[in-house]
């Protein structure tokens, strides 16, 4: 497991990247238009949520780099798959929403198709991966 100091450092890293994600989204993915003022609180909430998830995803990547060699070899591949899925659902959701804000919507069908394919197809495949990973973890646990 990780020590208390490592946990604190991971929380600090997550917070720093959440702040970078929140304030940098408009720089990395310049919006093509602003929502109406009545919807602005909703989109600010989504931006905060995505930024927090982005920070958590970066912290998960760092934890993975620090802990991978310490995981039991029998379940290392399963935990790696679970970690990859966790990073995809956290850090990369920021990219997904950023692409939509930057124009991945009609009439820009090419960017919309790219964004949907790159993010939604893997989400469906992750459901299958979770079945196999769960099966492997159960098999190892029974031993």
C-alpha angles and dihedrals in degrees: 000000000000125000127243093257092051090050091052091048091050090052090050091049090048091051093048093050091045089056091046090048094049097047096033099052093086090049097047095037108025108203117240091213140001121244119247113277091251090062097040095096090053093052092044088054090050091048091051092046092049091047092051090049090048091053091047090050092053090048089051090053091051092046089051091052091049098044109031095094091050095057118102109266092230093064101025095105092048092050090047091055091048091049092049090051091048091052091047093052094046115031098028096049085072089058092047094053091041091056090051090051091049094056110289091139137083128333088028092071096163094057091041092052091047092050095046093046095047094050112024099044092055090048089060092046090051089064089061092044090054090056092054094042092050090050092052093047091050091050092051092044092054090057 
